[in-house]
Amino acid sequence: MGKAERTTKLLLDLGDPQAGGANVGKREYLASTTRILNDARAFYLEFFLAHPHKLFERVQLIDKKTGEVREATISADKLLTWAEYQTVSTRDHPHPDPDWNFSIRFPDLPWEYRRSVIKDCIGKARAYSTAHASWKESGKKRSKPGKPTPTNHPTLYTGVFSLQLDQVDLHQSFVKLRVSTGTEWVWANYPVQENRYFEARMNEQEWNTLAPKLVVRGKRVEIHFPQEKTIVAKKIVESKRDPDLVTVAVDLNVKHLAVVTVRQYGTIIETVFVSDQGLDQHRYRHMKRIAKKQWQSGKAVKGERSNQQIWGHVKRMNDTVAHQVAARIVSICEKYPGCVLLFERLRKMKPGKMSKSRRLNRKQANQLKGKIRDYSQDKAYAVGVVSCEVNAHGTSQFCSRCGAKGERFSRSGTTCTVWRGGKLFRCLVCGYEAQADFNASVNVHHSFWKEWHWHPRTKPPQKKSSG
C-alpha cells in the first residue's frame, strides 16, 4: 500500500480587466504578499538555525492504543507550538524573547500565513542541519551545503483562501485571497481561468485534496492543488509468482520515443510504436540557432543565461511530449490489470564526438527519455500498476528469439551497412531479423525474467591464499 501524488493547477485571470481579468492593483497585492511572506520565512529560518538542538530533540510519546511509552524526535506540530510560544506575543504570554519578537516585526500577519511559514521553515532547517552534519562528518573541504533560501511558494490554509466556482457561467468563477496592500491585509477576489478539466480532477472521489499553494511567476499566477490517493498494489516479488502475470516492457529511443511490447505466457501479445512526430528534427533546428548565437556572442559572461526564450520553448516542448508518451504507455497498462511496467536501468548517457548543435540535441533527447520514464512510473502507479527497472546490458546486441549475439545494420536498396546505430537487427545464428528497437524491447522481458544472457550468474569461488 502506498500513496500516489499529483498536482491540479488553476490559473488566475490576469488579462485585460475589460475582459474580466484582475486589475493592476490586485496584481501588486500578490507581489507584496509574496515579499512579506519571504521576509517572515527568513525570520524563522534564522530562528531555527539558531536553535539546532531543538530541531531533533528526543521526546517521550505514549501510544494511545497500547499505552506504551517510546522515544522519538519531536514532531513538526509540537515544534510549531514551541516556536510560536518563543516568538509570538499572546494574552497568556505577552513578552516573548526580545531578540526574536515576531509580533513586533510582523504585527498584522494572519496566523494562517504564519503557521504555514513556520511549517515550511521546519522542513528547510531540518534538511540543512542533516546535510551539514553529514558533510562535517565526511571530512570533505568541498561541497559544503549552503544555507536554505527563504523564498518559496506560500501555502494557503482555510482562513486565507476561498474558491467560488460557478457551474453555469465560468466568468463568475473567482478565488478569494487574503493579501497585503502594503499597509493592511484585505480580502480580494481574483477571476480564474476555470475549465472542465480542472472540475473533473477536483471531483474525483478517490483523490484527497490537500492545502493549495500560491505560485506567482513573471506573467502567470497559479494555484496548485496537491492531491493524493491511496494505492493498493502487489510487490514485484509477489507478482513474479503469478503464472498469469502480464509484463509491459518499454524501450526508449530518439526517433521511436517508445517501443512498447506486452508479454504473457512467454508470448508477445501486443506491440505499439510511439513515434516522435518530427520532434527530434524540430529540436535540432533550435539547437543550431542556439549554437550559432553562442558562437557569435563569444565567451559567455558568468552568471548570465543566453537564449532563454528558445530554451524555454524546447523545455516546454519536451515536457508536453513526455506527458503525452507517458499517458500512451499507461493507457496500454490499463488494459491488463495487475501487470508490471518494465524499463531499462539507464543512468549516464553521454553523447559522443559530434558538432555542438548535435551534441546539445542528443543531451535533450537523453533528458526526454528520463522524463518519459519518470512520468510513466508516476502515472502508472496512480492506476495501481507498479514499475521496475531491469538490467539493460546487451538488450540491443542479443537476439530476442535464440539469445545469441547479433548485429545491427541499415538497409539501403540492395546494400546493407553494419553499424551500431542501425535500424534493423539480425541474428547470425538463427537468421532472425527484426526492427532493432522492437528486439530490444522484447529483451527487456528476458532481462526481467532472468532468461538467456540475463540468467543469474554464480560468483566464482574465492582463491585460497597461498601460505
C-alpha positions in Angstrom: 0.0 0.0 0.0 1.3 3.5 -0.9 0.2 6.9 -2.0 0.2 8.4 -5.5 0.5 12.2 -5.8 -0.4 14.7 -8.4 -1.0 18.4 -8.8 -4.0 20.1 -10.3 -3.4 23.7 -11.4 -5.9 26.6 -11.5 -4.8 29.8 -13.4 -5.8 33.2 -12.2 -7.0 35.5 -15.0 -4.6 38.5 -15.1 -5.6 39.5 -18.6 -7.4 42.7 -19.7 -9.7 44.0 -16.9 -12.3 45.0 -19.6 -12.5 41.3 -20.5 -12.9 40.1 -16.9 -9.2 40.0 -15.8 -7.8 41.3 -12.5 -6.9 44.9 -12.3 -3.3 46.2 -11.9 -3.7 46.9 -8.2 -4.6 43.4 -7.3 -1.6 42.1 -9.2 0.6 44.3 -7.0 -1.1 42.8 -3.9 0.1 39.4 -4.8 3.7 40.5 -5.2 3.5 42.4 -1.9 2.1 39.3 -0.1 4.9 37.2 -1.5 7.6 39.6 -0.3 6.2 39.8 3.2 6.0 36.0 3.5 9.5 35.6 2.2 10.7 38.1 4.9 8.7 36.1 7.6 10.3 32.9 6.3 13.8 34.4 6.6 13.0 35.3 10.2 12.0 31.8 11.2 14.9 30.2 9.3 17.3 32.3 11.3 15.4 31.4 14.5 15.5 27.6 13.9 19.1 27.6 12.7 20.0 29.5 16.0 18.3 26.6 17.9 19.6 23.5 16.2 19.3 21.3 19.3 15.5 21.8 19.3 15.0 20.6 15.8 16.0 17.0 16.7 15.1 16.9 20.4 14.1 13.5 21.6 10.7 13.4 23.4 8.6 10.6 25.0 5.4 9.6 23.3 2.6 7.4 24.6 0.8 5.1 22.2 -2.9 5.7 22.5 -3.8 2.1 21.7 -1.3 0.1 23.8 -0.2 2.8 26.3 3.5 2.0 25.6 6.0 4.8 26.1 8.6 5.3 23.4 11.2 7.9 22.5 11.0 9.8 19.2 12.1 13.0 17.5 9.9 16.0 18.3 7.1 16.3 15.8 6.6 19.3 13.5 3.3 20.2 15.2 5.0 20.4 18.6 7.9 22.3 17.2 5.5 24.8 15.7 3.8 25.3 19.1 7.2 25.8 20.7 8.3 28.3 18.0 5.1 30.3 18.4 5.5 30.4 22.2 9.0 31.8 21.8 8.3 34.4 19.2 4.6 35.5 19.3 3.0 37.8 21.8 -0.2 36.4 23.2 -2.5 37.2 26.2 -1.1 34.4 28.2 2.5 35.1 27.1 2.7 38.8 26.3 6.5 39.1 26.4 8.4 36.7 24.2 12.2 36.7 23.7 13.0 40.3 22.7 15.6 39.1 20.2 13.0 37.0 18.4 9.8 39.0 18.7 7.8 38.2 15.6 4.8 40.2 16.7 6.7 43.5 16.5 8.3 42.9 13.1 5.1 41.5 11.5 2.2 42.9 13.6 -0.7 42.2 11.3 0.4 38.9 9.6 -2.6 36.5 9.7 -1.9 33.5 11.9 -2.7 31.1 9.0 0.2 32.5 6.9 2.4 32.5 10.0 1.9 28.8 10.6 2.4 27.9 7.0 5.7 29.8 7.1 6.8 28.0 10.3 6.0 24.6 8.9 8.0 25.4 5.7 11.0 26.6 7.8 11.0 23.5 10.0 11.5 21.3 6.9 14.1 23.6 5.4 16.1 23.9 8.7 16.0 20.1 9.4 17.1 19.3 5.9 20.0 21.8 6.1 21.1 20.6 9.5 21.1 16.9 8.4 23.1 17.7 5.2 25.6 19.9 7.1 26.1 17.2 9.8 26.8 14.6 7.1 29.2 16.9 5.3 31.0 17.7 8.5 31.3 14.0 9.4 32.7 13.2 6.0 35.7 15.5 6.5 35.5 17.0 3.0 36.5 20.5 2.3 34.4 20.9 -0.8 30.6 20.5 -1.4 29.7 22.3 1.8 25.9 22.7 1.8 24.7 26.3 1.5 22.1 27.8 3.9 18.5 27.4 2.7 16.9 30.4 0.9 13.7 31.9 2.4 11.9 32.1 -1.0 9.1 29.6 -1.5 5.5 29.4 -2.7 3.1 30.2 0.2 0.7 27.5 1.4 -2.9 28.7 1.6 -4.8 27.5 4.7 -8.5 27.7 5.0 -8.6 31.1 6.7 -6.8 32.9 3.8 -8.3 31.2 0.8 -11.8 30.6 -0.6 -12.8 29.2 -4.0 -16.1 30.1 -5.6 -16.8 28.2 -8.9 -19.9 29.0 -10.9 -21.1 25.9 -12.7 -23.2 27.9 -15.2 -21.2 31.0 -16.1 -17.5 30.4 -16.0 -16.9 34.2 -16.0 -18.4 34.4 -12.5 -15.9 32.0 -11.0 -13.2 33.5 -8.7 -10.9 32.8 -5.9 -10.9 34.9 -2.7 -7.5 35.5 -1.2 -6.3 37.4 1.8 -3.5 39.7 0.5 -1.4 42.6 1.6 -1.8 46.0 0.2 1.5 47.1 1.7 -0.3 48.8 4.7 -3.0 46.3 5.7 -4.4 42.8 5.0 -7.6 42.7 2.9 -9.7 40.1 1.1 -9.5 40.4 -2.7 -11.4 38.5 -5.4 -9.4 37.2 -8.4 -11.1 35.8 -11.5 -9.9 32.4 -12.6 -9.5 30.7 -15.9 -11.6 27.7 -15.0 -12.0 24.7 -17.2 -13.9 21.4 -17.2 -10.6 19.5 -16.9 -10.0 21.2 -13.5 -13.5 20.4 -12.4 -13.2 16.7 -13.4 -10.0 16.3 -11.5 -11.2 18.0 -8.4 -14.4 15.9 -8.3 -12.7 12.5 -8.4 -13.7 11.0 -5.1 -10.6 8.7 -4.6 -8.2 11.7 -4.7 -7.8 13.7 -1.5 -7.1 17.4 -2.0 -4.5 19.0 0.4 -3.8 22.6 1.2 -3.1 24.5 -2.1 0.0 26.7 -2.9 0.0 30.1 -4.5 2.6 30.2 -7.3 3.5 33.7 -8.5 5.6 33.8 -11.7 6.5 36.6 -14.1 3.3 36.9 -16.0 1.4 34.0 -14.6 -0.2 33.3 -11.2 -1.4 29.8 -10.5 -2.9 28.0 -7.5 -1.6 24.4 -7.2 -3.8 21.9 -5.5 -1.7 18.8 -4.3 -3.8 15.6 -4.4 -3.0 12.2 -3.0 -4.6 8.8 -3.5 -4.1 5.5 -1.6 -2.9 2.7 -3.8 -3.1 -1.0 -3.1 -0.7 -3.0 -5.4 1.3 -6.1 -5.2 5.1 -6.1 -4.8 7.3 -7.2 -7.7 8.4 -10.3 -5.8 4.8 -11.4 -5.3 3.7 -10.6 -8.8 6.5 -12.8 -10.2 5.0 -15.8 -8.6 1.8 -15.3 -10.6 1.8 -17.6 -13.7 -0.7 -15.4 -15.5 1.4 -12.2 -15.0 1.5 -9.7 -17.9 4.6 -7.6 -18.3 4.7 -4.4 -20.3 8.3 -3.5 -21.5 9.3 -0.1 -22.8 12.4 0.6 -24.9 13.1 4.4 -25.1 14.8 5.8 -28.2 15.2 9.0 -30.2 13.0 8.6 -33.3 10.7 6.0 -31.9 10.3 7.6 -28.5 8.9 4.4 -27.0 8.5 0.8 -28.3 6.0 -1.0 -26.0 5.7 -4.8 -26.0 3.2 -6.8 -23.9 4.1 -10.4 -23.0 2.1 -13.1 -21.3 2.9 -16.9 -21.1 6.2 -16.2 -22.9 4.5 -14.8 -26.0 4.3 -11.2 -27.2 0.6 -10.3 -27.5 0.8 -6.6 -28.3 3.3 -4.2 -29.8 3.0 -0.4 -30.0 5.5 2.1 -31.7 5.2 5.7 -30.4 6.9 8.0 -32.9 8.4 11.4 -32.1 6.3 13.0 -34.9 9.4 15.0 -36.1 10.3 16.3 -32.7 14.0 15.4 -33.0 14.5 17.3 -36.2 12.5 20.3 -34.9 14.5 20.4 -31.7 17.8 20.1 -33.7 16.9 23.3 -35.7 16.6 25.1 -32.4 19.9 23.8 -31.2 21.5 25.0 -34.4 20.2 28.5 -33.7 21.5 28.4 -30.1 24.9 27.1 -31.1 25.2 29.9 -33.8 24.2 32.6 -31.4 26.6 31.4 -28.8 29.4 31.4 -31.3 28.5 34.9 -32.5 28.4 36.3 -28.9 31.7 34.8 -27.9 32.6 33.7 -24.4 29.6 33.7 -22.0 29.6 36.0 -19.0 29.5 34.2 -15.8 26.0 34.3 -14.2 24.2 35.2 -17.4 21.8 33.0 -19.3 21.6 33.2 -23.1 18.7 32.2 -25.5 16.2 32.0 -22.7 13.2 32.1 -24.9 14.4 29.3 -27.2 15.5 27.1 -24.2 12.1 27.7 -22.6 10.3 26.7 -25.8 12.4 23.5 -26.0 11.8 22.7 -22.4 8.0 23.1 -22.7 8.0 21.1 -25.9 9.9 18.2 -24.3 7.7 18.3 -21.2 4.5 18.2 -23.3 5.7 15.3 -25.4 6.9 13.4 -22.3 3.5 13.6 -20.7 1.8 12.5 -23.9 4.0 9.5 -24.4 3.7 8.6 -20.7 -0.1 8.7 -21.0 0.0 6.5 -24.0 2.1 3.9 -22.2 -0.2 3.9 -19.2 -3.3 3.5 -21.4 -1.7 0.3 -22.6 -1.1 -0.9 -19.0 -4.7 -0.2 -18.1 -5.8 -2.9 -20.5 -4.0 -5.5 -18.3 -4.9 -5.1 -14.6 -2.1 -6.2 -12.3 0.6 -6.0 -14.9 4.2 -4.9 -14.3 5.7 -2.0 -16.2 9.4 -2.5 -17.2 12.1 0.0 -18.2 15.8 -0.3 -18.8 18.0 0.9 -16.0 19.8 3.7 -17.8 21.6 6.4 -15.8 24.6 8.0 -17.5 24.2 8.6 -21.2 26.9 10.8 -22.8 26.8 12.0 -26.4 29.9 11.1 -28.5 32.1 13.3 -30.7 29.8 15.4 -32.8 29.1 19.1 -33.6 27.9 21.3 -30.8 24.3 21.5 -32.1 24.0 17.7 -32.4 25.6 17.3 -29.0 23.1 19.7 -27.5 20.2 17.9 -29.3 21.4 14.5 -28.1 21.5 15.7 -24.5 18.0 17.0 -24.8 16.9 13.6 -26.3 18.5 11.8 -23.3 16.8 14.1 -20.8 13.5 13.4 -22.6 14.0 9.6 -22.0 14.3 10.2 -18.3 11.2 12.4 -18.3 9.2 9.8 -20.1 10.3 7.1 -17.7 9.6 9.2 -14.6 6.2 10.4 -15.8 5.2 6.9 -16.8 6.1 5.5 -13.4 4.1 8.2 -11.6 1.0 7.9 -13.9 1.1 4.1 -13.8 1.3 3.9 -10.0 -1.7 6.2 -9.9 -3.8 3.5 -11.6 -2.3 0.7 -9.5 0.5 -0.5 -11.8 3.9 -1.0 -10.3 7.1 -0.4 -12.4 10.5 -2.0 -12.3 13.9 -1.1 -13.9 15.9 -4.1 -15.2 19.5 -4.7 -16.3 20.0 -3.1 -19.7 23.2 -4.9 -20.6 23.0 -6.3 -24.1 19.3 -5.6 -24.8 20.3 -4.2 -28.2 23.0 -6.7 -29.0 21.4 -10.1 -28.4 18.8 -11.9 -30.3 15.4 -12.0 -28.6 14.5 -15.3 -30.2 17.5 -17.6 -29.5 19.7 -15.4 -27.2 22.8 -15.4 -29.4 24.7 -12.2 -30.1 23.8 -10.5 -33.3 24.4 -7.2 -35.2 22.6 -4.0 -36.1 22.5 -2.8 -39.6 20.7 -0.5 -42.0 19.4 -1.4 -45.4 19.6 1.0 -48.4 18.3 -0.6 -51.6 20.2 -3.8 -52.0 23.2 -2.8 -49.8 23.4 -3.4 -46.0 25.6 -1.4 -43.7 26.5 -2.9 -40.4 26.9 -0.2 -37.6 25.9 0.2 -34.0 23.1 2.6 -34.8 21.4 0.5 -37.4 17.6 0.5 -37.5 17.4 -3.3 -38.1 18.8 -6.3 -36.1 19.8 -9.7 -37.4 21.0 -12.9 -35.6 24.0 -14.6 -37.2 22.9 -18.0 -35.6 19.2 -18.4 -36.3 18.9 -15.8 -39.0 16.2 -13.8 -37.2 15.7 -10.3 -38.5 13.6 -7.6 -36.8 13.3 -3.9 -36.1 16.2 -3.1 -33.7 14.1 -1.2 -31.1 11.4 -4.0 -31.1 14.1 -6.6 -30.5 15.5 -4.5 -27.6 12.0 -4.1 -26.1 11.5 -7.9 -26.2 14.8 -8.4 -24.5 13.7 -6.2 -21.6 11.2 -9.0 -20.8 14.0 -11.6 -20.9 16.1 -9.4 -18.6 13.2 -9.2 -16.1 12.6 -13.0 -16.1 16.4 -13.7 -16.0 16.4 -15.6 -19.2 19.3 -16.4 -21.6 22.0 -13.8 -21.4 20.5 -12.3 -18.2 20.3 -15.5 -16.2 21.7 -15.3 -12.6 25.4 -16.0 -12.6 27.0 -17.7 -9.6 30.1 -16.0 -8.3 33.4 -17.9 -8.8 34.8 -19.4 -5.7 37.4 -17.3 -4.0 41.0 -18.3 -4.5 42.7 -19.6 -1.4 45.6 -17.6 -0.4 48.9 -19.5 -0.5 50.6 -19.8 2.8 
